[in-house]
Amino acid sequence: MTLRRPDDRAASALRFATELVAWVATPWALASRSWLLAALSVLVLIGLPTLFSTPGDKANVIIAVPGWATILLVLLQLAAAVVSSWLAWPAWAAVPVTLLAAATLVAERRRWRWLVSANRLAD
């Protein structure tokens, strides 16, 4: 049985919102230590998912990786958003980020099952 990519519009919106937070909070948290680390964090958080993707998950794949690697890249974004928000911002801002990341984890489950399935089929 071949599995089709699940409709993940809600998960995609949550994932993108969490990525945006990671892209802002991580350099913010690192800027007091090193502007170079802050800039490098943005390159890593945006560059890695741009370069590496699983065929069928994105329209344009630059460097193909297995599904588990795509999942690890998402987990990196989620962890960066949560940890950096707690380091850079007050609790009233970090708590919603943590809840957003938790909601993203729940919403991503169907896509992640599809990413690691052996009989994936792109739409």
Salt bridges, closest charged atoms under 4 A:
ASP7 OD2 - ARG9 NH2 2.70
ASP8 OD1 - ARG5 NH1 2.92
ASP8 OD2 - ARG15 NH1 3.86
ASP8 OD2 - ARG111 NE 3.81
ASP57 OD1 - ARG5 NH2 2.75
ASP57 OD2 - ARG111 NH2 2.54
GLU108 OE2 - ARG15 NH1 2.36
GLU108 OE1 - ARG111 NH1 2.49
ASP123 OD1 - ARG4 NH1 3.93
